[in-house]
């Protein structure tokens, strides 16, 4: 009992009807109650008072019928109505006759984690929208393997193939006509700053481009960021 009471995560036991039979202080704090006693006294129906969506409660019950759940991420509602995210690990306990006696488990508040994930998704979506709205081709390359990590719509259109068919390919085989070991950037330490180069297209033809390559660090890893524009009309003129 002392172990559960002083645990840094919420511990509980609840009845099939939806009342807390046991709760620790951390669980009460998670849901905005002053004490475990207050939580158990005021929450008469967990499904109605704590669950944001009744369908989520049925989903949890369905999962528990098949066995214990571990790290199930669901939404819960605190005392003041604030929606929080919890990671739920729990099991159903049955009596000797096989009748459901109670549920017991642990809840961990992961609201900050979910908020950070949402912010990251929004940031990635914003970056993707910007990349795809630019007329110039943009490609992200791993400098060690020379594989293409990301490509925008303009670059894929110039290459003449869908983006998913380009990502993961080696750049000198699909985009740059240089041979293995002859990369002007990583092998010969050349700088490419608004230089006229050739883009090797999917059909084997070549496209005249004005290209810039920069070394960048993303999430602690180095990459080559290539940007280029089609100058075929200019060259023909």
Secondary structure, DSSP 4 states (H G I P E B T S, - for coil): -HHHHT-SSEEEEE-TTS-EEEE-HHHHHHTT-SSHHHHHHH-S-HHHHTBS-HHHHHHHHHHHHHS-EEEEEEEEE-TTS-EEEEEEEEEEEE-TTS-EEEEEEEEEE-HHHHHHHHHHHHHHHHHHHHHHH-SSEEEEE-TTT-BEEEE-HHHHHHHTS-GGGTTTSBHHHHT--PPTT--TTTTT----SSEEEEEE-TTS-EEEEEEEEEEEEETTEEEEEEEEEE-HHHHH-
